[in-house]
């Protein structure tokens, strides 16, 4: 069982995620790999005291890297697109 403080790892603050925020009131978070949409919804609602409209998740595969002689890849991770109800907002800064 994943606790609500383990579900949400960190917010993703990129140009693309800020575009989602401006257009559709959607926040992007890095979440635990095994977290479900229901767990993400509950964690966001309890941690930030907002009402969540919808949650979409995506698993991101790590990119191959080659530092010197060794071949490896970056970590695989999961992100969640959390859309809040109209008028709700999360203070990220």
C-alpha positions in Angstrom: 0.0 0.0 0.0 1.4 3.4 -1.0 0.8 6.3 1.4 -0.5 9.7 0.2 2.9 11.2 0.9 4.6 8.6 -1.3 2.3 8.9 -4.3 3.2 12.5 -5.3 7.0 12.8 -5.7 7.3 16.3 -7.2 5.7 18.7 -9.6 7.0 19.0 -13.1 7.7 22.6 -14.0 8.6 22.7 -17.7 7.4 24.9 -20.6 5.0 22.2 -21.7 3.5 21.6 -18.3 3.0 25.4 -17.8 1.2 25.3 -21.2 -1.2 22.6 -19.8 -1.7 24.8 -16.7 -2.6 27.9 -18.7 -4.9 26.1 -21.2 -6.8 23.5 -19.2 -6.0 24.1 -15.4 -4.0 20.9 -15.5 -1.0 20.2 -13.3 1.7 17.7 -14.0 3.3 15.6 -11.3 5.9 12.8 -11.1 4.2 10.0 -9.2 5.1 6.6 -7.8 5.4 4.0 -10.5 2.7 1.8 -9.0 0.3 4.6 -8.2 -3.2 4.3 -9.6 -5.4 7.2 -10.8 -7.6 6.9 -7.7 -4.5 7.0 -5.4 -3.2 10.1 -7.3 -6.7 11.8 -7.0 -6.9 11.1 -3.3 -3.4 12.3 -2.6 -3.8 15.6 -4.5 -7.1 16.3 -2.9 -5.8 15.7 0.6 -2.4 17.3 0.2 -3.5 20.5 -1.5 -7.1 20.8 -0.4 -8.6 21.1 -3.9 -11.2 19.2 -5.9 -9.9 17.1 -8.7 -11.9 16.8 -12.0 -9.8 14.1 -13.8 -6.5 12.3 -13.7 -4.5 10.9 -16.7 -1.3 9.0 -16.3 1.6 8.1 -18.6 4.6 5.9 -18.1 7.7 7.4 -19.4 10.5 5.1 -20.6 14.1 6.0 -19.8 16.3 7.4 -22.6 19.5 5.6 -23.6 22.7 7.3 -22.5 26.3 6.6 -23.1 28.7 8.2 -20.6 32.1 7.1 -21.9 32.5 3.3 -22.5 29.4 2.3 -20.6 25.9 2.1 -22.1 22.9 2.7 -19.8 19.6 4.5 -19.6 17.9 7.0 -17.5 15.2 5.8 -15.1 11.7 4.8 -16.1 9.1 7.0 -14.4 5.4 7.8 -14.3 3.7 11.1 -14.6 0.2 12.2 -13.9 -1.8 15.0 -15.5 -4.2 16.3 -12.8 -7.1 18.5 -14.0 -8.7 20.6 -11.3 -12.3 21.8 -11.1 -13.0 25.3 -12.4 -11.6 28.0 -10.2 -9.4 25.7 -8.1 -5.6 26.3 -8.0 -2.5 24.8 -6.4 0.3 27.1 -5.0 3.5 25.6 -6.4 6.0 28.3 -5.5 
